[in-house]
Amino acid sequence: MKPLSYVRAGTTREAIDAFVAAGDGARYIAGGTNLYDLMKLGIERPAHLIDIADLEGADRIDTDGDRLFFGGAALMANVAEDSVVSRDYPVLAESLSKAASQQLRNMATVGGNLLQRTRCPYFRNGANGTYPCNKREPGSGCAALGGLDRSQAVLGASEACNAVSPGDWPVALMAMDAAIELQGRDGTRVIPISELYRPPSQTPHLEFTIGREEIVTGIAVPKTAAGRNSIYLKVRDRESYAFALVSAAVALEMDGDRVRQAHVALGGVATVPWRARAAEALLRGRTLDREGALAAAKAAFADARAGRHNAFKIELGARTLADAIITAGSKSR
């Protein structure tokens, strides 16, 4: 047993002050569904836990006005089951309802979900594991490169890491141009979700741009007509409680059978939630048909690079994305 301290904060300022005062061993905790895993594996060894689950207003779900707003401590299950989200933004609701299990969704928060760490088996081999991992121990090497890489990334990998970004929710938010509200010692700042994630480069242990003491206090999603014509399609080894082999978040603004605007992102295939700009460009202004959808989907994987065992992800990813595009477009009819 490793001793640690625990405090439940009532306000964001109180939480930040407690975190800073606790020093290097401090960690925030809300649902704890990722942190507890990492603690059991010996990858995380916090000395001080600051509970932010009950911060005032942190679980807010606001669907009025020109945006959707979710407090960082809003539960995944509550957001997925919100009537406006499920009706008008199925891509968001489906990305949450297809993640983890119902028990975990009842505990996990949408803010914490953004910051969950990879499920790469070499990373999760544990702090005293046999295999090197640059995310777990910077500079030690990456056993997944040239190793058992069936689940690894085909987009965005570097010479130091090819671990897949694990989330479903961040992929949907990436497609929908979400903004992330962060609060730290110097106040509040808002960044596009695309700026939250760092590509692995040579420093894969630096996964997020968030400051060490900063808290995800909110997620804002612009309202758009594309929300109703949207889908989150997830392909995995089993129907539930499994991470994506490939996933696609698609939202389309349609003018009859013609695509006016496309929002496309990919999961399960990249080191960060992956915005498929090439696919969006090919879809824009085009009459939607299977041939065009598949061409756009293949363009999304034009820069993909396979390892020893994950080449199937390129073809599977393109076909999954094409299916998602056709399905999203059909919702406007």
C-alpha positions in Angstrom: 0.0 0.0 0.0 1.2 3.5 -0.9 -0.1 6.3 1.4 -1.7 9.3 -0.3 -3.7 12.3 0.7 -7.2 13.2 -0.6 -9.1 16.4 -0.6 -12.5 17.3 -2.2 -12.5 20.8 -3.6 -15.6 23.0 -3.6 -14.4 25.6 -6.2 -12.1 25.6 -9.1 -9.8 28.1 -7.4 -9.7 25.9 -4.3 -8.8 22.9 -6.5 -6.0 24.7 -8.3 -4.5 26.1 -5.1 -4.6 22.6 -3.5 -2.9 21.1 -6.6 -0.1 23.7 -6.7 0.5 23.4 -2.9 0.7 19.6 -3.2 3.6 19.7 -5.7 4.8 17.1 -8.2 2.8 14.2 -6.7 -0.6 15.9 -7.2 -3.3 14.6 -9.5 -6.8 15.7 -10.2 -9.5 13.0 -10.0 -13.2 13.1 -11.0 -14.6 9.8 -12.2 -11.2 8.1 -11.8 -11.9 5.5 -14.4 -8.6 6.0 -16.1 -6.4 7.1 -13.2 -7.3 4.1 -11.1 -6.2 1.8 -13.9 -2.9 3.6 -14.2 -2.4 3.5 -10.4 -3.0 -0.3 -10.4 -0.4 -0.7 -13.1 2.1 1.4 -11.3 2.3 3.9 -14.2 0.7 6.7 -12.0 1.8 7.0 -8.4 0.1 10.1 -7.0 0.8 11.2 -3.5 -2.1 13.7 -3.4 -5.5 13.4 -5.0 -7.7 16.5 -5.5 -11.3 15.6 -6.2 -12.9 18.0 -8.7 -16.1 16.0 -9.4 -18.3 18.2 -7.3 -17.1 21.7 -8.3 -20.0 24.1 -8.5 -21.6 24.0 -11.9 -19.0 21.6 -13.3 -21.6 19.1 -14.4 -23.6 21.6 -16.4 -25.3 20.7 -19.7 -26.5 23.7 -21.5 -28.1 23.4 -25.0 -29.6 26.9 -25.3 -28.1 29.7 -27.4 -25.8 29.2 -30.4 -23.7 26.4 -28.8 -23.8 23.3 -26.7 -21.8 23.6 -23.5 -20.8 20.7 -21.3 -19.1 21.2 -17.9 -15.9 19.2 -17.6 -17.4 17.1 -14.8 -20.6 16.3 -16.7 -21.0 12.5 -16.8 -20.7 10.7 -20.1 -24.0 9.0 -19.6 -25.9 12.2 -18.9 -24.5 14.0 -22.0 -25.3 11.0 -24.2 -28.9 10.8 -22.9 -29.6 14.5 -23.1 -32.7 14.9 -25.4 -31.2 17.7 -27.5 -27.8 16.0 -27.9 -29.3 12.7 -28.9 -31.8 14.2 -31.3 -29.8 16.9 -33.0 -26.2 15.8 -32.6 -26.2 11.9 -32.8 -22.5 12.0 -33.6 -21.9 13.2 -30.1 -24.4 11.0 -28.3 -23.2 7.9 -30.2 -19.5 8.5 -29.5 -20.3 8.5 -25.8 -22.8 5.6 -25.8 -20.5 3.4 -27.7 -17.6 4.0 -25.3 -16.7 1.7 -22.4 -19.6 0.1 -20.4 -22.8 1.7 -18.9 -21.2 1.4 -15.4 -18.1 3.4 -16.6 -20.2 5.9 -18.4 -22.2 6.5 -15.2 -18.9 7.5 -13.5 -16.6 8.9 -16.2 -16.7 12.6 -17.0 -16.5 14.2 -20.4 -13.6 16.4 -19.4 -11.6 13.5 -18.1 -12.4 11.5 -21.2 -10.4 14.0 -23.3 -7.3 13.3 -21.3 -7.3 9.5 -21.0 -4.1 7.9 -21.9 -3.4 5.3 -24.5 -4.3 1.6 -24.2 -1.2 0.6 -26.1 -0.3 -2.8 -24.5 3.4 -1.9 -24.3 2.5 1.3 -22.4 0.2 -0.7 -20.1 2.8 -3.4 -19.5 3.4 -1.5 -16.2 6.1 0.6 -14.6 8.4 -2.4 -14.2 7.4 -4.0 -17.5 9.7 -5.9 -19.8 9.1 -3.7 -22.8 10.4 -0.2 -23.3 7.8 2.6 -23.9 8.7 6.3 -24.5 5.3 7.4 -23.1 5.9 5.6 -19.9 9.6 6.2 -19.6 10.9 8.9 -21.9 13.9 7.9 -24.0 13.6 4.2 -23.3 12.4 3.3 -26.8 9.2 2.0 -28.4 8.7 -1.8 -28.4 5.6 -1.4 -30.6 7.6 -0.2 -33.5 8.4 -3.5 -35.3 6.6 -5.4 -32.5 3.0 -6.6 -32.2 1.3 -3.6 -33.7 -2.1 -4.7 -34.8 -3.8 -2.1 -32.7 -1.3 0.7 -33.4 -1.6 3.9 -35.5 -1.3 4.1 -39.3 -1.6 8.0 -39.2 0.6 10.4 -37.3 3.2 8.0 -36.0 6.8 9.0 -35.4 10.1 7.2 -35.0 9.4 7.3 -31.2 5.8 6.2 -30.9 2.9 4.8 -32.8 0.3 4.5 -30.0 -3.3 5.1 -30.9 -5.2 8.0 -29.2 -7.9 5.9 -27.4 -11.0 8.1 -27.1 -14.3 8.1 -29.1 -15.7 11.4 -27.7 -12.6 13.5 -28.7 -13.0 12.2 -32.3 -16.6 13.4 -32.5 -15.6 16.7 -30.9 -12.8 17.1 -33.4 -15.3 16.7 -36.3 -17.7 19.3 -34.7 -15.0 22.0 -34.2 -15.3 21.9 -30.4 -13.5 24.4 -28.1 -12.0 23.4 -24.8 -12.2 25.7 -21.8 -9.3 25.4 -19.4 -8.7 27.1 -16.0 -5.4 27.5 -14.3 -3.5 29.8 -12.0 -3.5 32.6 -14.6 -7.2 32.4 -15.3 -9.3 30.9 -18.1 -8.4 30.2 -21.7 -10.2 28.6 -24.6 -8.5 26.5 -27.3 -9.7 24.6 -30.3 -9.7 20.8 -29.5 -7.2 20.4 -32.4 -4.7 22.3 -30.2 -5.2 20.1 -27.1 -3.3 17.1 -28.5 0.4 16.8 -29.3 1.6 14.5 -32.0 4.2 12.1 -30.6 7.3 13.5 -32.5 10.3 12.7 -30.3 8.5 13.4 -27.0 5.5 11.1 -27.0 5.2 11.4 -23.2 4.0 15.0 -23.7 0.5 14.2 -24.9 -1.5 17.3 -24.2 -0.9 21.1 -24.3 -2.8 21.5 -21.1 -0.8 23.1 -18.2 -0.1 20.8 -15.4 -2.4 22.5 -12.9 -5.1 23.4 -15.5 -8.6 21.9 -15.3 -10.9 21.2 -18.2 -13.9 23.3 -17.0 -16.0 23.1 -20.2 -16.5 21.9 -23.7 -18.3 24.1 -26.3 -19.7 22.8 -29.6 -21.0 25.2 -32.2 -24.6 24.5 -33.2 -24.8 23.5 -36.9 -27.4 22.1 -39.3 -24.9 19.3 -39.9 -25.6 17.9 -36.4 -28.7 16.1 -37.5 -27.0 14.5 -40.5 -24.3 13.0 -38.4 -23.0 9.6 -37.2 -20.3 8.0 -35.2 -19.4 4.6 -36.7 -17.2 2.4 -34.6 -15.7 -1.0 -35.7 -14.1 -3.1 -32.9 -13.3 -6.7 -32.1 -16.4 -7.0 -30.0 -19.7 -5.1 -29.8 -19.2 -3.5 -26.4 -16.5 -2.6 -23.9 -13.8 -2.4 -26.6 -11.7 0.3 -28.1 -12.0 1.1 -31.8 -10.0 -0.6 -34.5 -11.3 2.2 -36.7 -14.0 4.8 -36.1 -15.4 7.7 -38.1 -17.3 10.8 -37.0 -19.1 12.4 -39.9 -21.5 15.4 -40.0 -22.8 16.8 -43.3 -24.6 20.0 -44.3 -26.6 18.9 -47.3 -28.4 20.7 -50.2 -30.5 18.0 -51.6 -28.1 15.3 -52.7 -25.2 17.7 -52.7 -22.8 18.2 -49.9 -22.5 21.8 -48.9 -20.1 21.3 -46.0 -18.5 18.2 -44.5 -17.1 17.6 -41.0 -15.0 14.4 -40.8 -12.7 12.9 -38.2 -11.1 9.5 -37.6 -10.4 7.4 -34.5 -8.6 4.2 -33.8 -6.1 4.8 -36.6 -4.0 7.8 -35.5 -1.9 9.0 -32.6 -4.3 11.9 -32.0 -7.9 12.5 -32.9 -7.5 12.9 -36.6 -9.3 15.5 -38.7 -9.7 14.3 -42.3 -9.4 17.5 -44.2 -8.6 15.8 -47.5 -11.9 13.9 -47.3 -13.8 17.0 -46.4 -12.4 18.9 -49.4 -13.4 16.1 -51.9 -16.9 15.9 -50.5 -17.6 19.6 -50.5 -19.9 20.6 -53.4 -20.2 17.0 -54.7 -23.4 15.0 -55.2 -23.2 12.2 -52.7 -22.9 8.7 -54.0 -20.9 5.6 -53.0 -18.1 6.2 -55.5 -17.5 9.7 -54.3 -17.8 8.7 -50.6 -15.2 6.0 -51.1 -12.8 8.3 -53.0 -13.0 10.8 -50.2 -12.4 8.1 -47.6 -9.4 6.8 -49.5 -8.0 10.3 -49.6 -8.2 10.4 -45.8 -5.8 7.5 -45.7 -3.4 8.7 -48.5 -0.6 9.3 -46.0 -1.2 6.2 -43.9 1.8 4.0 -43.1 1.3 0.4 -42.0 3.5 -1.6 -39.7 3.8 -5.4 -39.6 0.3 -6.3 -38.5 -2.0 -3.2 -39.0 -2.2 -2.7 -42.7 -5.8 -3.9 -42.6 -6.7 -0.7 -40.8 -6.1 1.3 -44.0 -8.7 -0.5 -46.1 -11.1 -1.1 -43.1 -10.8 2.6 -42.2 -11.6 3.8 -45.7 -14.6 1.5 -46.0 -15.8 2.4 -42.6 -15.5 6.1 -43.4 -17.3 5.7 -46.7 -20.2 3.9 -44.9 -20.4 6.7 -42.4 -20.5 9.4 -45.1 -23.3 7.6 -47.0 -25.3 7.1 -43.8 -24.9 10.7 -42.6 -26.0 12.0 -46.0 -29.1 9.7 -46.1 -30.4 11.3 -42.9 -31.3 14.5 -44.8 -33.8 12.8 -47.1 
